[in-house]
Amino acid sequence: MSEMPRLVSVPIAAERANVARNTMLLAAKNGKIRAVRLGRDWLIYEDDIERWKQEHYQPTMSRKKSSRTNQTTDAD
């Protein structure tokens, strides 16, 4: 018996690929990554995330860490 493919939401797929949510959403809408539409939502085939990243990833797509998270504040 074969295993059912696992589908994940766009935000989860984006987090796993380390890209912005909108980048992953556009990849799904444009057919760059295997995905299905369920109503207004898109679900990404989890096993296709790595392939998409290898074939379509560009460094400008990565999520940049906010410099605000690395700042400390003085409590004077």
N, CA, C and O atoms as a Maestro MAE file, in Angstrom:
{
 s_m_m2io_version
 :::
 2.0.0
}

f_m_ct {
 s_m_title
 :::
 protein
 m_atom[304] {
  # First column is atom index #
  i_m_mmod_type
  r_m_x_coord
  r_m_y_coord
  r_m_z_coord
  i_m_residue_number
  s_m_chain_name
  s_m_pdb_residue_name
  s_m_pdb_atom_name
  i_m_atomic_number
  :::
  1 25 0.847 -1.181 0.000 1 A "MET " " N  " 7
  2 3 0.000 0.000 0.000 1 A "MET " " CA " 6
  3 2 0.890 1.241 0.000 1 A "MET " " C  " 6
  4 15 1.806 1.349 0.816 1 A "MET " " O  " 8
  5 25 0.627 2.168 -0.901 2 A "SER " " N  " 7
  6 3 1.445 3.381 -0.976 2 A "SER " " CA " 6
  7 2 0.946 4.423 0.015 2 A "SER " " C  " 6
  8 15 -0.233 4.468 0.365 2 A "SER " " O  " 8
  9 25 1.862 5.242 0.447 3 A "GLU " " N  " 7
  10 3 1.553 6.278 1.426 3 A "GLU " " CA " 6
  11 2 0.986 7.499 0.734 3 A "GLU " " C  " 6
  12 15 1.437 7.867 -0.351 3 A "GLU " " O  " 8
  13 25 -0.002 8.133 1.353 4 A "MET " " N  " 7
  14 3 -0.594 9.353 0.805 4 A "MET " " CA " 6
  15 2 0.412 10.493 0.905 4 A "MET " " C  " 6
  16 15 1.098 10.624 1.918 4 A "MET " " O  " 8
  17 25 0.508 11.317 -0.134 5 A "PRO " " N  " 7
  18 3 1.412 12.469 -0.046 5 A "PRO " " CA " 6
  19 2 0.921 13.429 1.030 5 A "PRO " " C  " 6
  20 15 -0.281 13.592 1.238 5 A "PRO " " O  " 8
  21 25 1.858 14.050 1.696 6 A "ARG " " N  " 7
  22 3 1.516 14.991 2.763 6 A "ARG " " CA " 6
  23 2 1.424 16.397 2.180 6 A "ARG " " C  " 6
  24 15 2.308 16.837 1.445 6 A "ARG " " O  " 8
  25 25 0.353 17.089 2.515 7 A "LEU " " N  " 7
  26 3 0.140 18.466 2.090 7 A "LEU " " CA " 6
  27 2 0.312 19.384 3.284 7 A "LEU " " C  " 6
  28 15 -0.131 19.072 4.390 7 A "LEU " " O  " 8
  29 25 0.967 20.532 3.051 8 A "VAL " " N  " 7
  30 3 1.151 21.518 4.119 8 A "VAL " " CA " 6
  31 2 0.659 22.872 3.625 8 A "VAL " " C  " 6
  32 15 0.605 23.123 2.421 8 A "VAL " " O  " 8
  33 25 0.311 23.721 4.542 9 A "SER " " N  " 7
  34 3 -0.162 25.059 4.193 9 A "SER " " CA " 6
  35 2 0.975 25.899 3.619 9 A "SER " " C  " 6
  36 15 2.151 25.576 3.788 9 A "SER " " O  " 8
  37 25 0.610 26.965 2.948 10 A "VAL " " N  " 7
  38 3 1.608 27.869 2.365 10 A "VAL " " CA " 6
  39 2 2.545 28.433 3.428 10 A "VAL " " C  " 6
  40 15 3.756 28.430 3.206 10 A "VAL " " O  " 8
  41 25 2.054 28.917 4.572 11 A "PRO " " N  " 7
  42 3 2.991 29.439 5.581 11 A "PRO " " CA " 6
  43 2 3.986 28.390 6.082 11 A "PRO " " C  " 6
  44 15 5.154 28.706 6.310 11 A "PRO " " O  " 8
  45 25 3.537 27.154 6.252 12 A "ILE " " N  " 7
  46 3 4.450 26.106 6.714 12 A "ILE " " CA " 6
  47 2 5.473 25.781 5.636 12 A "ILE " " C  " 6
  48 15 6.659 25.632 5.930 12 A "ILE " " O  " 8
  49 25 5.024 25.670 4.386 13 A "ALA " " N  " 7
  50 3 5.953 25.394 3.278 13 A "ALA " " CA " 6
  51 2 6.972 26.518 3.151 13 A "ALA " " C  " 6
  52 15 8.157 26.260 2.935 13 A "ALA " " O  " 8
  53 25 6.522 27.759 3.282 14 A "ALA " " N  " 7
  54 3 7.422 28.904 3.178 14 A "ALA " " CA " 6
  55 2 8.459 28.874 4.287 14 A "ALA " " C  " 6
  56 15 9.632 29.165 4.053 14 A "ALA " " O  " 8
  57 25 8.036 28.526 5.486 15 A "GLU " " N  " 7
  58 3 8.972 28.438 6.608 15 A "GLU " " CA " 6
  59 2 10.020 27.357 6.354 15 A "GLU " " C  " 6
  60 15 11.206 27.563 6.612 15 A "GLU " " O  " 8
  61 25 9.584 26.214 5.853 16 A "ARG " " N  " 7
  62 3 10.521 25.113 5.587 16 A "ARG " " CA " 6
  63 2 11.501 25.455 4.474 16 A "ARG " " C  " 6
  64 15 12.648 25.007 4.490 16 A "ARG " " O  " 8
  65 25 11.048 26.251 3.508 17 A "ALA " " N  " 7
  66 3 11.925 26.655 2.400 17 A "ALA " " CA " 6
  67 2 12.699 27.928 2.735 17 A "ALA " " C  " 6
  68 15 13.582 28.337 1.982 17 A "ALA " " O  " 8
  69 25 12.368 28.553 3.865 18 A "ASN " " N  " 7
  70 3 12.996 29.796 4.297 18 A "ASN " " CA " 6
  71 2 12.789 30.916 3.281 18 A "ASN " " C  " 6
  72 15 13.714 31.650 2.935 18 A "ASN " " O  " 8
  73 25 11.550 31.022 2.817 19 A "VAL " " N  " 7
  74 3 11.170 32.106 1.905 19 A "VAL " " CA " 6
  75 2 9.919 32.777 2.449 19 A "VAL " " C  " 6
  76 15 9.266 32.261 3.355 19 A "VAL " " O  " 8
  77 25 9.598 33.918 1.892 20 A "ALA " " N  " 7
  78 3 8.401 34.642 2.304 20 A "ALA " " CA " 6
  79 2 7.147 33.878 1.892 20 A "ALA " " C  " 6
  80 15 7.149 33.157 0.894 20 A "ALA " " O  " 8
  81 25 6.095 34.039 2.658 21 A "ARG " " N  " 7
  82 3 4.820 33.386 2.373 21 A "ARG " " CA " 6
  83 2 4.338 33.698 0.966 21 A "ARG " " C  " 6
  84 15 3.880 32.808 0.249 21 A "ARG " " O  " 8
  85 25 4.440 34.959 0.573 22 A "ASN " " N  " 7
  86 3 3.977 35.356 -0.762 22 A "ASN " " CA " 6
  87 2 4.794 34.703 -1.876 22 A "ASN " " C  " 6
  88 15 4.256 34.411 -2.944 22 A "ASN " " O  " 8
  89 25 6.077 34.474 -1.642 23 A "THR " " N  " 7
  90 3 6.913 33.784 -2.624 23 A "THR " " CA " 6
  91 2 6.389 32.377 -2.856 23 A "THR " " C  " 6
  92 15 6.275 31.927 -3.997 23 A "THR " " O  " 8
  93 25 6.070 31.684 -1.767 24 A "MET " " N  " 7
  94 3 5.555 30.322 -1.879 24 A "MET " " CA " 6
  95 2 4.169 30.311 -2.507 24 A "MET " " C  " 6
  96 15 3.854 29.424 -3.301 24 A "MET " " O  " 8
  97 25 3.343 31.282 -2.159 25 A "LEU " " N  " 7
  98 3 2.008 31.374 -2.737 25 A "LEU " " CA " 6
  99 2 2.079 31.581 -4.248 25 A "LEU " " C  " 6
  100 15 1.337 30.950 -5.000 25 A "LEU " " O  " 8
  101 25 2.965 32.459 -4.688 26 A "LEU " " N  " 7
  102 3 3.136 32.681 -6.125 26 A "LEU " " CA " 6
  103 2 3.669 31.441 -6.826 26 A "LEU " " C  " 6
  104 15 3.272 31.152 -7.955 26 A "LEU " " O  " 8
  105 25 4.555 30.712 -6.180 27 A "ALA " " N  " 7
  106 3 5.072 29.471 -6.767 27 A "ALA " " CA " 6
  107 2 3.936 28.476 -6.977 27 A "ALA " " C  " 6
  108 15 3.892 27.788 -7.997 27 A "ALA " " O  " 8
  109 25 3.026 28.399 -6.024 28 A "ALA " " N  " 7
  110 3 1.878 27.498 -6.142 28 A "ALA " " CA " 6
  111 2 0.946 27.966 -7.260 28 A "ALA " " C  " 6
  112 15 0.541 27.171 -8.108 28 A "ALA " " O  " 8
  113 25 0.613 29.239 -7.259 29 A "LYS " " N  " 7
  114 3 -0.306 29.785 -8.273 29 A "LYS " " CA " 6
  115 2 0.250 29.664 -9.685 29 A "LYS " " C  " 6
  116 15 -0.504 29.465 -10.637 29 A "LYS " " O  " 8
  117 25 1.572 29.784 -9.823 30 A "ASN " " N  " 7
  118 3 2.206 29.735 -11.143 30 A "ASN " " CA " 6
  119 2 2.637 28.328 -11.550 30 A "ASN " " C  " 6
  120 15 3.229 28.145 -12.613 30 A "ASN " " O  " 8
  121 25 2.347 27.342 -10.718 31 A "GLY " " N  " 7
  122 3 2.674 25.964 -11.049 31 A "GLY " " CA " 6
  123 2 4.150 25.615 -10.927 31 A "GLY " " C  " 6
  124 15 4.595 24.617 -11.494 31 A "GLY " " O  " 8
  125 25 4.909 26.411 -10.203 32 A "LYS " " N  " 7
  126 3 6.343 26.143 -10.015 32 A "LYS " " CA " 6
  127 2 6.586 25.068 -8.962 32 A "LYS " " C  " 6
  128 15 7.629 24.413 -8.960 32 A "LYS " " O  " 8
  129 25 5.620 24.892 -8.070 33 A "ILE " " N  " 7
  130 3 5.689 23.864 -7.042 33 A "ILE " " CA " 6
  131 2 4.374 23.107 -7.078 33 A "ILE " " C  " 6
  132 15 3.322 23.687 -7.349 33 A "ILE " " O  " 8
  133 25 4.435 21.811 -6.804 34 A "ARG " " N  " 7
  134 3 3.202 21.017 -6.813 34 A "ARG " " CA " 6
  135 2 2.317 21.452 -5.657 34 A "ARG " " C  " 6
  136 15 2.737 21.464 -4.499 34 A "ARG " " O  " 8
  137 25 1.093 21.808 -5.992 35 A "ALA " " N  " 7
  138 3 0.156 22.299 -4.988 35 A "ALA " " CA " 6
  139 2 -1.269 22.051 -5.466 35 A "ALA " " C  " 6
  140 15 -1.518 21.841 -6.653 35 A "ALA " " O  " 8
  141 25 -2.187 22.082 -4.526 36 A "VAL " " N  " 7
  142 3 -3.603 21.985 -4.852 36 A "VAL " " CA " 6
  143 2 -4.321 23.152 -4.191 36 A "VAL " " C  " 6
  144 15 -3.938 23.636 -3.126 36 A "VAL " " O  " 8
  145 25 -5.367 23.578 -4.861 37 A "ARG " " N  " 7
  146 3 -6.166 24.663 -4.311 37 A "ARG " " CA " 6
  147 2 -7.411 24.060 -3.682 37 A "ARG " " C  " 6
  148 15 -8.100 23.247 -4.297 37 A "ARG " " O  " 8
  149 25 -7.687 24.461 -2.471 38 A "LEU " " N  " 7
  150 3 -8.851 23.999 -1.744 38 A "LEU " " CA " 6
  151 2 -9.622 25.232 -1.309 38 A "LEU " " C  " 6
  152 15 -9.304 25.849 -0.292 38 A "LEU " " O  " 8
  153 25 -10.632 25.586 -2.079 39 A "GLY " " N  " 7
  154 3 -11.338 26.841 -1.828 39 A "GLY " " CA " 6
  155 2 -10.405 28.004 -2.125 39 A "GLY " " C  " 6
  156 15 -9.889 28.120 -3.237 39 A "GLY " " O  " 8
  157 25 -10.189 28.856 -1.149 40 A "ARG " " N  " 7
  158 3 -9.264 29.986 -1.318 40 A "ARG " " CA " 6
  159 2 -7.841 29.648 -0.901 40 A "ARG " " C  " 6
  160 15 -6.915 30.418 -1.159 40 A "ARG " " O  " 8
  161 25 -7.666 28.501 -0.260 41 A "ASP " " N  " 7
  162 3 -6.359 28.111 0.275 41 A "ASP " " CA " 6
  163 2 -5.583 27.247 -0.708 41 A "ASP " " C  " 6
  164 15 -6.161 26.535 -1.529 41 A "ASP " " O  " 8
  165 25 -4.278 27.326 -0.607 42 A "TRP " " N  " 7
  166 3 -3.380 26.469 -1.371 42 A "TRP " " CA " 6
  167 2 -2.665 25.550 -0.404 42 A "TRP " " C  " 6
  168 15 -2.261 25.972 0.679 42 A "TRP " " O  " 8
  169 25 -2.508 24.294 -0.792 43 A "LEU " " N  " 7
  170 3 -1.755 23.321 -0.013 43 A "LEU " " CA " 6
  171 2 -0.613 22.821 -0.874 43 A "LEU " " C  " 6
  172 15 -0.802 22.479 -2.041 43 A "LEU " " O  " 8
  173 25 0.561 22.781 -0.295 44 A "ILE " " N  " 7
  174 3 1.793 22.428 -1.004 44 A "ILE " " CA " 6
  175 2 2.147 20.972 -0.688 44 A "ILE " " C  " 6
  176 15 2.044 20.533 0.458 44 A "ILE " " O  " 8
  177 25 2.562 20.236 -1.713 45 A "TYR " " N  " 7
  178 3 3.065 18.885 -1.487 45 A "TYR " " CA " 6
  179 2 4.405 19.000 -0.770 45 A "TYR " " C  " 6
  180 15 5.368 19.553 -1.301 45 A "TYR " " O  " 8
  181 25 4.446 18.467 0.440 46 A "GLU " " N  " 7
  182 3 5.637 18.601 1.273 46 A "GLU " " CA " 6
  183 2 6.883 18.038 0.590 46 A "GLU " " C  " 6
  184 15 7.972 18.597 0.719 46 A "GLU " " O  " 8
  185 25 6.720 16.936 -0.134 47 A "ASP " " N  " 7
  186 3 7.881 16.316 -0.766 47 A "ASP " " CA " 6
  187 2 8.403 17.083 -1.981 47 A "ASP " " C  " 6
  188 15 9.422 16.702 -2.557 47 A "ASP " " O  " 8
  189 25 7.719 18.154 -2.378 48 A "ASP " " N  " 7
  190 3 8.168 18.948 -3.520 48 A "ASP " " CA " 6
  191 2 8.904 20.225 -3.100 48 A "ASP " " C  " 6
  192 15 9.459 20.927 -3.945 48 A "ASP " " O  " 8
  193 25 8.908 20.520 -1.819 49 A "ILE " " N  " 7
  194 3 9.531 21.759 -1.337 49 A "ILE " " CA " 6
  195 2 11.022 21.783 -1.662 49 A "ILE " " C  " 6
  196 15 11.533 22.790 -2.151 49 A "ILE " " O  " 8
  197 25 11.717 20.689 -1.395 50 A "GLU " " N  " 7
  198 3 13.160 20.651 -1.638 50 A "GLU " " CA " 6
  199 2 13.466 20.764 -3.133 50 A "GLU " " C  " 6
  200 15 14.394 21.474 -3.522 50 A "GLU " " O  " 8
  201 25 12.688 20.063 -3.977 51 A "ARG " " N  " 7
  202 3 12.897 20.158 -5.425 51 A "ARG " " CA " 6
  203 2 12.706 21.598 -5.894 51 A "ARG " " C  " 6
  204 15 13.508 22.112 -6.673 51 A "ARG " " O  " 8
  205 25 11.645 22.245 -5.419 52 A "TRP " " N  " 7
  206 3 11.378 23.623 -5.802 52 A "TRP " " CA " 6
  207 2 12.545 24.519 -5.395 52 A "TRP " " C  " 6
  208 15 12.990 25.370 -6.165 52 A "TRP " " O  " 8
  209 25 13.026 24.314 -4.188 53 A "LYS " " N  " 7
  210 3 14.123 25.143 -3.696 53 A "LYS " " CA " 6
  211 2 15.378 24.940 -4.545 53 A "LYS " " C  " 6
  212 15 16.078 25.906 -4.849 53 A "LYS " " O  " 8
  213 25 15.669 23.701 -4.929 54 A "GLN " " N  " 7
  214 3 16.845 23.408 -5.762 54 A "GLN " " CA " 6
  215 2 16.716 24.036 -7.150 54 A "GLN " " C  " 6
  216 15 17.688 24.571 -7.683 54 A "GLN " " O  " 8
  217 25 15.520 23.972 -7.735 55 A "GLU " " N  " 7
  218 3 15.331 24.411 -9.117 55 A "GLU " " CA " 6
  219 2 14.959 25.881 -9.269 55 A "GLU " " C  " 6
  220 15 15.299 26.500 -10.277 55 A "GLU " " O  " 8
  221 25 14.275 26.441 -8.298 56 A "HIS " " N  " 7
  222 3 13.724 27.790 -8.472 56 A "HIS " " CA " 6
  223 2 14.178 28.817 -7.445 56 A "HIS " " C  " 6
  224 15 13.918 30.010 -7.601 56 A "HIS " " O  " 8
  225 25 14.853 28.363 -6.399 57 A "TYR " " N  " 7
  226 3 15.250 29.269 -5.325 57 A "TYR " " CA " 6
  227 2 16.290 30.279 -5.809 57 A "TYR " " C  " 6
  228 15 17.220 29.935 -6.539 57 A "TYR " " O  " 8
  229 25 16.114 31.519 -5.391 58 A "GLN " " N  " 7
  230 3 17.098 32.568 -5.624 58 A "GLN " " CA " 6
  231 2 17.347 33.249 -4.279 58 A "GLN " " C  " 6
  232 15 16.409 33.442 -3.505 58 A "GLN " " O  " 8
  233 25 18.586 33.613 -3.991 59 A "PRO " " N  " 7
  234 3 18.885 34.215 -2.682 59 A "PRO " " CA " 6
  235 2 18.007 35.414 -2.332 59 A "PRO " " C  " 6
  236 15 17.777 35.671 -1.150 59 A "PRO " " O  " 8
  237 25 17.521 36.141 -3.308 60 A "THR " " N  " 7
  238 3 16.678 37.296 -3.011 60 A "THR " " CA " 6
  239 2 15.319 36.873 -2.466 60 A "THR " " C  " 6
  240 15 14.563 37.717 -1.986 60 A "THR " " O  " 8
  241 25 14.994 35.591 -2.529 61 A "MET " " N  " 7
  242 3 13.717 35.100 -2.026 61 A "MET " " CA " 6
  243 2 13.754 34.788 -0.540 61 A "MET " " C  " 6
  244 15 12.701 34.686 0.090 61 A "MET " " O  " 8
  245 25 14.945 34.634 0.037 62 A "SER " " N  " 7
  246 3 15.021 34.193 1.433 62 A "SER " " CA " 6
  247 2 14.469 35.254 2.369 62 A "SER " " C  " 6
  248 15 14.524 36.456 2.110 62 A "SER " " O  " 8
  249 25 13.932 34.741 3.476 63 A "ARG " " N  " 7
  250 3 13.425 35.666 4.486 63 A "ARG " " CA " 6
  251 2 14.604 36.280 5.203 63 A "ARG " " C  " 6
  252 15 15.515 35.576 5.637 63 A "ARG " " O  " 8
  253 25 14.587 37.569 5.322 64 A "LYS " " N  " 7
  254 3 15.653 38.262 6.037 64 A "LYS " " CA " 6
  255 2 15.237 38.394 7.494 64 A "LYS " " C  " 6
  256 15 14.104 38.763 7.803 64 A "LYS " " O  " 8
  257 25 16.165 38.088 8.372 65 A "LYS " " N  " 7
  258 3 15.878 38.246 9.791 65 A "LYS " " CA " 6
  259 2 15.831 39.730 10.118 65 A "LYS " " C  " 6
  260 15 16.680 40.507 9.682 65 A "LYS " " O  " 8
  261 25 14.863 40.089 10.861 66 A "SER " " N  " 7
  262 3 14.702 41.476 11.250 66 A "SER " " CA " 6
  263 2 15.845 41.899 12.168 66 A "SER " " C  " 6
  264 15 16.189 41.191 13.115 66 A "SER " " O  " 8
  265 25 16.424 43.051 11.880 67 A "SER " " N  " 7
  266 3 17.493 43.548 12.742 67 A "SER " " CA " 6
  267 2 16.943 43.954 14.099 67 A "SER " " C  " 6
  268 15 17.690 44.084 15.068 67 A "SER " " O  " 8
  269 25 15.626 44.153 14.162 68 A "ARG " " N  " 7
  270 3 15.005 44.548 15.424 68 A "ARG " " CA " 6
  271 2 15.090 43.423 16.446 68 A "ARG " " C  " 6
  272 15 15.137 43.694 17.646 68 A "ARG " " O  " 8
  273 25 15.112 42.178 16.006 69 A "THR " " N  " 7
  274 3 15.161 41.070 16.962 69 A "THR " " CA " 6
  275 2 16.530 40.957 17.605 69 A "THR " " C  " 6
  276 15 16.662 40.330 18.656 69 A "THR " " O  " 8
  277 25 17.556 41.551 17.000 70 A "ASN " " N  " 7
  278 3 18.904 41.470 17.540 70 A "ASN " " CA " 6
  279 2 19.288 42.701 18.356 70 A "ASN " " C  " 6
  280 15 20.391 42.766 18.897 70 A "ASN " " O  " 8
  281 25 18.395 43.668 18.448 71 A "GLN " " N  " 7
  282 3 18.702 44.888 19.183 71 A "GLN " " CA " 6
  283 2 18.327 44.728 20.643 71 A "GLN " " C  " 6
  284 15 17.363 44.041 20.980 71 A "GLN " " O  " 8
  285 25 19.087 45.357 21.485 72 A "THR " " N  " 7
  286 3 18.764 45.390 22.907 72 A "THR " " CA " 6
  287 2 18.400 46.808 23.264 72 A "THR " " C  " 6
  288 15 18.827 47.763 22.615 72 A "THR " " O  " 8
  289 25 17.614 46.926 24.292 73 A "THR " " N  " 7
  290 3 17.222 48.274 24.726 73 A "THR " " CA " 6
  291 2 17.802 48.530 26.107 73 A "THR " " C  " 6
  292 15 17.956 47.617 26.918 73 A "THR " " O  " 8
  293 25 18.117 49.780 26.350 74 A "ASP " " N  " 7
  294 3 18.630 50.180 27.652 74 A "ASP " " CA " 6
  295 2 17.445 50.486 28.561 74 A "ASP " " C  " 6
  296 15 16.501 51.164 28.155 74 A "ASP " " O  " 8
  297 25 17.498 49.997 29.758 75 A "ALA " " N  " 7
  298 3 16.408 50.221 30.713 75 A "ALA " " CA " 6
  299 2 16.816 51.276 31.729 75 A "ALA " " C  " 6
  300 15 16.637 51.073 32.930 75 A "ALA " " O  " 8
  301 25 17.358 52.392 31.274 76 A "ASP " " N  " 7
  302 3 17.793 53.463 32.193 76 A "ASP " " CA " 6
  303 2 16.626 54.271 32.657 76 A "ASP " " C  " 6
  304 15 16.796 55.212 33.433 76 A "ASP " " O  " 8
  :::
 }
 m_bond[303] {
  # First column is bond index #
  i_m_from
  i_m_to
  i_m_order
  :::
  1 1 2 1
  2 2 3 1
  3 3 4 2
  4 3 5 1
  5 5 6 1
  6 6 7 1
  7 7 8 2
  8 7 9 1
  9 9 10 1
  10 10 11 1
  11 11 12 2
  12 11 13 1
  13 13 14 1
  14 14 15 1
  15 15 16 2
  16 15 17 1
  17 17 18 1
  18 18 19 1
  19 19 20 2
  20 19 21 1
  21 21 22 1
  22 22 23 1
  23 23 24 2
  24 23 25 1
  25 25 26 1
  26 26 27 1
  27 27 28 2
  28 27 29 1
  29 29 30 1
  30 30 31 1
  31 31 32 2
  32 31 33 1
  33 33 34 1
  34 34 35 1
  35 35 36 2
  36 35 37 1
  37 37 38 1
  38 38 39 1
  39 39 40 2
  40 39 41 1
  41 41 42 1
  42 42 43 1
  43 43 44 2
  44 43 45 1
  45 45 46 1
  46 46 47 1
  47 47 48 2
  48 47 49 1
  49 49 50 1
  50 50 51 1
  51 51 52 2
  52 51 53 1
  53 53 54 1
  54 54 55 1
  55 55 56 2
  56 55 57 1
  57 57 58 1
  58 58 59 1
  59 59 60 2
  60 59 61 1
  61 61 62 1
  62 62 63 1
  63 63 64 2
  64 63 65 1
  65 65 66 1
  66 66 67 1
  67 67 68 2
  68 67 69 1
  69 69 70 1
  70 70 71 1
  71 71 72 2
  72 71 73 1
  73 73 74 1
  74 74 75 1
  75 75 76 2
  76 75 77 1
  77 77 78 1
  78 78 79 1
  79 79 80 2
  80 79 81 1
  81 81 82 1
  82 82 83 1
  83 83 84 2
  84 83 85 1
  85 85 86 1
  86 86 87 1
  87 87 88 2
  88 87 89 1
  89 89 90 1
  90 90 91 1
  91 91 92 2
  92 91 93 1
  93 93 94 1
  94 94 95 1
  95 95 96 2
  96 95 97 1
  97 97 98 1
  98 98 99 1
  99 99 100 2
  100 99 101 1
  101 101 102 1
  102 102 103 1
  103 103 104 2
  104 103 105 1
  105 105 106 1
  106 106 107 1
  107 107 108 2
  108 107 109 1
  109 109 110 1
  110 110 111 1
  111 111 112 2
  112 111 113 1
  113 113 114 1
  114 114 115 1
  115 115 116 2
  116 115 117 1
  117 117 118 1
  118 118 119 1
  119 119 120 2
  120 119 121 1
  121 121 122 1
  122 122 123 1
  123 123 124 2
  124 123 125 1
  125 125 126 1
  126 126 127 1
  127 127 128 2
  128 127 129 1
  129 129 130 1
  130 130 131 1
  131 131 132 2
  132 131 133 1
  133 133 134 1
  134 134 135 1
  135 135 136 2
  136 135 137 1
  137 137 138 1
  138 138 139 1
  139 139 140 2
  140 139 141 1
  141 141 142 1
  142 142 143 1
  143 143 144 2
  144 143 145 1
  145 145 146 1
  146 146 147 1
  147 147 148 2
  148 147 149 1
  149 149 150 1
  150 150 151 1
  151 151 152 2
  152 151 153 1
  153 153 154 1
  154 154 155 1
  155 155 156 2
  156 155 157 1
  157 157 158 1
  158 158 159 1
  159 159 160 2
  160 159 161 1
  161 161 162 1
  162 162 163 1
  163 163 164 2
  164 163 165 1
  165 165 166 1
  166 166 167 1
  167 167 168 2
  168 167 169 1
  169 169 170 1
  170 170 171 1
  171 171 172 2
  172 171 173 1
  173 173 174 1
  174 174 175 1
  175 175 176 2
  176 175 177 1
  177 177 178 1
  178 178 179 1
  179 179 180 2
  180 179 181 1
  181 181 182 1
  182 182 183 1
  183 183 184 2
  184 183 185 1
  185 185 186 1
  186 186 187 1
  187 187 188 2
  188 187 189 1
  189 189 190 1
  190 190 191 1
  191 191 192 2
  192 191 193 1
  193 193 194 1
  194 194 195 1
  195 195 196 2
  196 195 197 1
  197 197 198 1
  198 198 199 1
  199 199 200 2
  200 199 201 1
  201 201 202 1
  202 202 203 1
  203 203 204 2
  204 203 205 1
  205 205 206 1
  206 206 207 1
  207 207 208 2
  208 207 209 1
  209 209 210 1
  210 210 211 1
  211 211 212 2
  212 211 213 1
  213 213 214 1
  214 214 215 1
  215 215 216 2
  216 215 217 1
  217 217 218 1
  218 218 219 1
  219 219 220 2
  220 219 221 1
  221 221 222 1
  222 222 223 1
  223 223 224 2
  224 223 225 1
  225 225 226 1
  226 226 227 1
  227 227 228 2
  228 227 229 1
  229 229 230 1
  230 230 231 1
  231 231 232 2
  232 231 233 1
  233 233 234 1
  234 234 235 1
  235 235 236 2
  236 235 237 1
  237 237 238 1
  238 238 239 1
  239 239 240 2
  240 239 241 1
  241 241 242 1
  242 242 243 1
  243 243 244 2
  244 243 245 1
  245 245 246 1
  246 246 247 1
  247 247 248 2
  248 247 249 1
  249 249 250 1
  250 250 251 1
  251 251 252 2
  252 251 253 1
  253 253 254 1
  254 254 255 1
  255 255 256 2
  256 255 257 1
  257 257 258 1
  258 258 259 1
  259 259 260 2
  260 259 261 1
  261 261 262 1
  262 262 263 1
  263 263 264 2
  264 263 265 1
  265 265 266 1
  266 266 267 1
  267 267 268 2
  268 267 269 1
  269 269 270 1
  270 270 271 1
  271 271 272 2
  272 271 273 1
  273 273 274 1
  274 274 275 1
  275 275 276 2
  276 275 277 1
  277 277 278 1
  278 278 279 1
  279 279 280 2
  280 279 281 1
  281 281 282 1
  282 282 283 1
  283 283 284 2
  284 283 285 1
  285 285 286 1
  286 286 287 1
  287 287 288 2
  288 287 289 1
  289 289 290 1
  290 290 291 1
  291 291 292 2
  292 291 293 1
  293 293 294 1
  294 294 295 1
  295 295 296 2
  296 295 297 1
  297 297 298 1
  298 298 299 1
  299 299 300 2
  300 299 301 1
  301 301 302 1
  302 302 303 1
  303 303 304 2
  :::
 }
}
